[in-house]
Amino acid sequence: MNTFFTDVVIGARNLRQHVLRTSFLGVGLMFVTLLVCTLWGTLTSMRESMLKSATTLMSGHVNVGGFYKVTAGQSAPVVTHYPEVVKVVKDALPNDIDYVAVRGRGWAKLVSDTASMQTGIGGIDIANEPGFKKVVQVESGNLDDLAKPGTILLFHDQAEKLGVKVGDALTYSAPTSRGVNNTVDVRVVAIAQNVGLLSGFNTYVPAQTLQKLYDLRDDATGALYVYLKDVNKSKEDAAVIRTALEKAGFKVMDPDGRAFWFKFDVVNREDWTGQKLDVTTWDEEVSFLSWVLTGFGFISAVLSMILLVIVLVGVGNIMWIAVRERTREVGTLRAIGMQRGRVLRMFLTEAVVLGLTSGAAGGIAGLLLAAGVNHAQLDLPPFARFFLLSDKLALGIHFGAVGIIVGLIAVLTTIASAYPAYRAAKLTPVTAMAHAG
């Protein structure tokens, strides 16, 4: 242990003696660490934004939806007799479930006095959705008023597009499962801040209002959103729920990792009538956005690899120059009895110290940058919102990820220094001391 600390002290002193070279290499390593942290922080922020948006607005951690077919060629995204389904789900996972939300699903034309738009509809029981209240931030109006029949919640961009404010009237128009167009009037009671990209897809009304629009029975809804205590268990718990429903006698659709609206064509072609349930996870319901994450992740990986290769080449070249400059020093150390292994360890320790200190400085800079950006709440332009899945610029840089990146930079710095250090250790004292420079 004493030898280790001695090597660290010697390495730190050697780096301090060569200020210009150390500063040049250290700043480069710090900048590379900062860039890698920023890239992966952006990717993490995208994942977190998608998770928050998806599991608040469009999906639970696990969903029990389905289709009801009056005739073989016509289906509706409806779960009938849903209280029985809720009981089976809760009994299947008594310790994993936080709560179960009952959500209506629909798609309709929403008309104001000056504009109209096609939008998804979420039928919500606001009193029994604690997660919704925690995430959706109201700009004007009162979210609790969404419990009253004939009301609607819009998001900021939707309200601007329709040209409405709290208290204004709107009209939904949609075909029912019987093929008859129906309308229902609603009043805006709340306008909320945008919640990432997905907040542009849905509007929200009380469950009774959605049932009235589609002429549904009281025991029918769109889907059950199951919120877990641990979202990481969503796939595992989805399999448990699927098995429990089948054992309880419900017909369950085969697994299909797509959002429910992509399944209409397949369901309508199948020759059956009645109810079939469909169990999905949150990432399957927003799988249509996965290509954004995949694409940005690929770009981030490529850029990170390029930066890390530059680190390897740059550190290797500079360490090679350092060994040549210190050849006579190495000869002197060898002449007074320093063994080859100790010489090798001395150079590698310098690389470790340099990699750790420079990487740590870059990591701290990344954390400070993330804190500043997140605090500033900078608005993103529309095209950037689509790709970053958020309305605000954010960096999800966490201590654990920074530690991994700093460790990686230190390892790569050590690897790049290994061959020059090995060559220095192989020098004989006579050859090294006779070196002219």
C-alpha positions in Angstrom: 0.0 0.0 0.0 2.9 2.4 0.9 4.5 1.6 -2.5 1.2 2.5 -4.3 0.9 5.8 -2.6 4.6 6.5 -3.3 4.0 5.8 -7.0 1.0 8.1 -7.0 3.0 10.9 -5.4 5.9 10.5 -7.8 3.5 10.4 -10.7 1.8 13.6 -9.6 5.2 15.3 -9.1 6.3 14.3 -12.6 3.1 15.7 -14.1 3.6 18.9 -12.3 7.2 19.2 -13.5 6.0 19.2 -17.1 3.3 21.8 -16.8 2.8 22.6 -20.5 2.5 19.0 -21.7 0.3 18.0 -18.7 -2.0 21.1 -19.2 -2.4 20.4 -22.9 -3.2 16.7 -22.4 -5.4 17.4 -19.3 -7.5 20.0 -21.0 -8.0 17.7 -23.9 -9.1 14.8 -21.7 -11.4 17.1 -19.7 -13.1 18.4 -22.9 -13.6 14.9 -24.2 -15.1 13.8 -20.9 -17.4 16.8 -21.0 -18.6 16.0 -24.5 -19.2 12.4 -23.8 -21.1 13.3 -20.6 -23.2 15.8 -22.6 -24.0 13.3 -25.3 -25.1 10.6 -22.9 -26.9 13.2 -20.7 -29.0 14.2 -23.7 -29.8 10.6 -24.5 -30.7 9.9 -20.8 -32.9 13.1 -20.8 -34.7 11.8 -23.9 -35.4 8.4 -22.3 -36.6 10.1 -19.1 -38.8 12.5 -21.0 -40.4 9.7 -23.0 -41.0 7.6 -19.9 -42.6 10.6 -18.0 -44.7 11.6 -21.0 -45.7 8.1 -22.0 -46.6 6.9 -18.5 -48.6 10.0 -17.7 -50.5 10.7 -20.9 -50.7 7.6 -23.0 -49.9 4.5 -21.0 -49.4 2.9 -17.7 -46.3 0.9 -16.9 -48.4 -2.1 -18.0 -51.6 -1.8 -19.9 -54.6 -4.1 -20.2 -56.5 -2.9 -23.2 -58.2 -4.8 -26.0 -60.8 -4.8 -28.7 -64.5 -5.5 -28.8 -66.0 -6.7 -32.1 -69.7 -6.5 -32.7 -69.1 -8.0 -36.2 -66.0 -9.8 -37.5 -64.9 -6.9 -39.6 -65.5 -4.0 -37.1 -63.6 -3.4 -33.8 -63.5 -0.8 -31.1 -60.7 -0.3 -28.6 -62.9 -1.1 -25.6 -62.6 -3.3 -22.5 -66.0 -4.5 -21.3 -66.8 -5.6 -17.7 -63.6 -3.9 -16.7 -64.2 -4.2 -12.8 -63.8 -7.9 -13.2 -60.5 -7.4 -15.1 -59.3 -5.0 -12.4 -59.8 -7.6 -9.7 -57.8 -10.2 -11.6 -55.0 -7.8 -12.2 -54.8 -6.7 -8.6 -54.9 -10.3 -7.3 -52.1 -11.3 -9.7 -49.7 -8.6 -8.4 -50.7 -7.7 -4.9 -47.2 -6.4 -3.9 -46.0 -4.8 -7.1 -48.9 -2.5 -8.1 -49.0 1.1 -6.9 -52.4 1.8 -8.4 -54.6 1.0 -11.4 -56.1 3.9 -13.5 -59.2 3.4 -15.7 -58.8 5.3 -19.0 -61.1 5.7 -21.9 -59.6 5.8 -25.4 -60.9 7.6 -28.5 -60.1 9.6 -31.6 -62.3 12.5 -32.7 -62.5 15.9 -34.3 -62.3 18.8 -31.9 -63.9 22.0 -33.1 -63.7 25.6 -31.7 -65.2 28.8 -33.2 -62.0 29.5 -35.2 -60.2 26.1 -35.8 -60.4 22.4 -35.6 -58.0 19.5 -35.0 -58.0 15.7 -35.0 -57.0 14.5 -31.5 -56.8 11.5 -29.3 -59.1 11.5 -26.3 -58.3 10.2 -22.8 -61.3 9.5 -20.6 -59.9 10.1 -17.1 -61.1 9.9 -13.5 -58.9 12.7 -12.1 -59.7 11.9 -8.5 -58.1 8.5 -8.8 -55.0 9.4 -10.8 -52.4 10.8 -8.3 -49.6 10.4 -10.9 -51.4 12.6 -13.5 -51.7 15.4 -11.0 -48.0 15.2 -10.1 -46.8 15.5 -13.6 -49.3 17.8 -15.4 -48.7 21.4 -14.4 -51.6 23.7 -15.0 -51.0 27.2 -16.5 -54.6 28.4 -16.1 -57.8 26.9 -14.7 -58.2 24.1 -12.1 -57.3 20.5 -12.8 -59.8 19.2 -10.2 -62.6 20.7 -12.3 -62.0 17.9 -14.8 -64.1 15.7 -12.4 -67.2 17.6 -13.7 -69.0 16.1 -16.7 -68.7 18.1 -20.0 -65.2 19.5 -19.3 -61.9 19.2 -21.0 -58.1 19.6 -20.3 -56.0 21.0 -23.1 -52.2 21.6 -23.3 -50.6 24.9 -24.2 -50.0 24.3 -27.9 -53.4 22.8 -28.4 -55.1 25.8 -26.8 -53.1 28.1 -29.0 -54.0 26.1 -32.2 -57.7 26.2 -31.3 -57.6 29.8 -30.1 -59.3 29.1 -26.8 -58.9 29.9 -23.2 -60.4 28.6 -19.9 -64.2 28.8 -20.0 -64.5 28.5 -23.8 -66.7 25.9 -25.4 -65.6 23.2 -27.8 -67.3 20.3 -29.6 -66.2 16.7 -30.2 -67.4 14.8 -33.2 -66.8 11.1 -33.6 -68.4 7.9 -35.0 -69.7 5.4 -32.5 -69.1 1.7 -32.7 -72.5 1.4 -34.5 -71.1 3.7 -37.3 -73.3 6.7 -36.3 -71.6 10.1 -35.9 -72.1 11.6 -32.4 -71.2 15.0 -30.9 -70.7 16.3 -27.4 -70.0 19.8 -26.1 -67.3 20.4 -23.6 -66.0 23.4 -21.7 -62.3 24.2 -21.1 -61.5 24.0 -17.4 -57.7 23.8 -17.5 -54.8 24.5 -19.8 -51.6 22.7 -18.9 -47.9 23.1 -19.8 -46.7 20.9 -22.5 -45.3 17.5 -21.3 -42.9 16.7 -24.0 -43.8 15.6 -27.5 -46.6 13.3 -26.5 -48.7 16.0 -25.0 -49.6 17.1 -28.5 -51.4 13.8 -29.2 -54.2 13.7 -26.6 -56.9 15.8 -24.9 -58.6 14.7 -21.7 -62.2 14.6 -20.6 -64.0 12.9 -17.7 -64.7 9.2 -18.3 -68.5 9.9 -18.3 -68.1 12.4 -21.2 -66.1 9.9 -23.3 -68.8 7.2 -22.6 -71.5 9.6 -23.7 -69.6 10.5 -26.9 -69.2 6.8 -27.9 -72.4 5.6 -26.3 -70.6 3.1 -24.1 -72.0 1.3 -21.0 -70.8 2.3 -17.5 -68.7 -0.9 -17.1 -66.8 -0.3 -20.4 -63.6 1.6 -20.8 -60.6 1.9 -23.1 -57.8 0.4 -21.0 -56.5 -0.2 -17.5 -53.3 1.6 -16.8 -51.3 -0.4 -14.2 -48.7 1.7 -12.4 -46.0 -0.3 -10.6 -43.8 0.5 -7.7 -40.9 -0.5 -9.9 -41.2 0.4 -13.5 -38.2 -1.8 -14.4 -40.4 -4.8 -13.7 -42.9 -3.9 -16.4 -42.1 -6.7 -18.8 -42.0 -9.3 -16.1 -45.3 -8.1 -14.5 -47.0 -7.9 -17.9 -46.3 -11.6 -18.4 -47.8 -12.4 -15.0 -50.9 -10.4 -15.8 -51.3 -12.1 -19.1 -51.1 -15.5 -17.5 -53.6 -14.6 -14.8 -56.1 -13.2 -17.3 -55.9 -16.4 -19.4 -56.4 -18.6 -16.3 -59.5 -16.4 -15.3 -61.1 -17.3 -18.6 -60.5 -14.1 -20.6 -59.4 -14.3 -24.2 -56.0 -12.6 -24.6 -54.4 -11.5 -27.8 -51.0 -12.8 -28.8 -48.1 -10.5 -27.8 -47.6 -7.7 -30.3 -45.1 -4.9 -29.5 -47.0 -2.1 -31.1 -49.3 0.7 -29.9 -53.0 -0.3 -29.9 -54.0 1.9 -32.9 -51.5 0.0 -35.2 -53.5 -3.2 -34.5 -56.9 -2.3 -36.0 -56.1 -3.7 -39.4 -54.9 -7.0 -38.0 -57.9 -7.3 -35.6 -60.5 -6.4 -38.2 -59.1 -9.1 -40.5 -59.5 -11.8 -37.9 -62.6 -13.9 -37.8 -63.9 -13.6 -34.3 -66.5 -11.5 -32.3 -66.7 -10.4 -28.7 -63.9 -9.3 -26.4 -60.2 -9.9 -26.6 -57.8 -8.3 -24.1 -54.4 -7.0 -25.0 -51.5 -6.7 -22.5 -48.7 -4.3 -23.3 -45.9 -2.3 -21.6 -45.3 1.4 -21.7 -42.4 1.1 -24.2 -44.5 -0.9 -26.6 -47.3 1.7 -26.5 -44.7 4.4 -27.7 -42.7 2.1 -29.8 -43.3 4.4 -32.8 -40.9 6.8 -31.1 -38.2 4.2 -30.4 -36.5 5.0 -33.7 -35.7 8.5 -32.4 -33.9 7.1 -29.4 -32.2 4.4 -31.4 -31.0 6.9 -34.0 -29.7 9.4 -31.4 -28.2 6.6 -29.4 -26.3 5.4 -32.6 -25.1 8.9 -33.3 -24.0 9.4 -29.7 -22.1 6.0 -29.7 -20.3 6.8 -33.0 -19.3 10.3 -31.8 -18.2 8.9 -28.4 -16.1 6.2 -30.2 -14.5 8.9 -32.4 -13.7 11.0 -29.3 -12.3 8.0 -27.4 -10.1 6.9 -30.4 -8.7 10.5 -30.5 -7.9 10.1 -26.8 -6.1 6.8 -27.4 -4.0 8.2 -30.3 -3.4 11.6 -28.7 -2.3 10.2 -25.3 -0.2 7.5 -26.9 1.7 10.0 -29.0 2.2 12.5 -26.2 3.4 9.7 -23.8 5.8 8.5 -26.5 7.2 12.0 -26.7 7.4 12.1 -22.9 9.4 8.8 -22.8 11.9 10.1 -25.4 12.3 13.3 -23.5 12.9 11.4 -20.3 15.2 8.7 -21.6 18.2 9.9 -19.7 16.1 10.2 -16.6 15.0 6.6 -17.0 18.7 5.6 -17.4 19.6 7.3 -14.2 16.8 5.7 -12.3 17.8 2.3 -13.6 21.4 2.9 -12.8 20.6 3.6 -9.1 18.7 0.4 -8.8 15.1 1.0 -10.0 13.7 -2.3 -11.5 12.0 -2.4 -14.9 8.7 -3.2 -13.3 8.9 -0.1 -11.1 9.7 2.1 -14.2 6.7 0.6 -16.0 4.5 1.2 -13.0 5.8 4.8 -12.7 4.7 5.8 -16.2 1.4 3.9 -15.9 0.6 5.6 -12.6 1.2 9.0 -14.2 -1.3 8.1 -16.9 -3.9 6.9 -14.3 -3.5 10.1 -12.2 -3.8 12.3 -15.3 -6.8 10.3 -16.6 -8.6 10.4 -13.2 -8.0 14.1 -12.5 -8.8 15.3 -16.0 -11.8 13.0 -16.3 -13.1 14.1 -12.9 -12.7 17.8 -13.9 -14.6 17.1 -17.1 -17.3 15.1 -15.2 -17.8 17.9 -12.6 -18.0 20.4 -15.5 -20.7 18.2 -17.1 -22.7 18.1 -13.9 -22.5 21.9 -13.5 -23.5 22.3 -17.1 -26.5 20.0 -16.7 -27.5 21.8 -13.5 -27.3 25.2 -15.3 -29.2 24.0 -18.4 -31.9 22.3 -16.4 -32.4 25.3 -14.1 -32.6 27.7 -17.1 -35.6 25.8 -18.6 -34.7 26.8 -22.1 -37.4 26.4 -24.7 -36.6 24.2 -27.7 -37.7 25.1 -31.3 -40.5 22.9 -32.7 -38.1 20.8 -34.9 -35.9 20.0 -31.9 -38.9 19.0 -29.7 -39.6 16.2 -32.1 -36.1 14.7 -31.9 -35.4 15.4 -28.2 -38.9 14.4 -27.1 -39.2 17.4 -24.8 -40.3 21.1 -24.9 -37.3 22.1 -22.7 -33.6 21.6 -23.2 -32.5 19.2 -20.5 -29.4 17.1 -19.7 -29.9 13.9 -17.6 -26.4 13.7 -16.3 -26.2 11.6 -13.1 -23.3 10.8 -10.7 -23.3 7.1 -11.6 -23.0 7.7 -15.3 -20.3 10.4 -14.7 -18.3 7.9 -12.6 -18.4 5.3 -15.3 -17.3 7.8 -18.0 -14.4 9.1 -15.8 -13.3 5.5 -15.1 -13.4 4.8 -18.9 -11.3 7.8 -19.7 -8.8 6.7 -17.0 -8.6 3.2 -18.4 -8.2 4.4 -22.0 -5.5 6.8 -20.9 -3.6 4.0 -19.2 -4.0 1.7 -22.2 -2.7 4.4 -24.5 0.3 4.8 -22.2 1.1 1.1 -21.9 3.3 0.6 -24.9 5.4 3.8 -24.4 5.8 2.8 -20.7 6.8 -0.7 -21.7 9.5 0.6 -24.1 10.8 2.9 -21.4 11.1 0.0 -19.0 13.1 -2.1 -21.5 15.8 0.4 -21.8 19.2 -0.6 -20.4 20.9 2.0 -18.1 23.9 2.4 -20.4 21.8 3.0 -23.5 19.4 5.3 -21.8 22.1 7.5 -20.2 23.9 7.8 -23.5 20.8 9.1 -25.2 21.3 12.6 -26.4 17.7 13.8 -26.4 
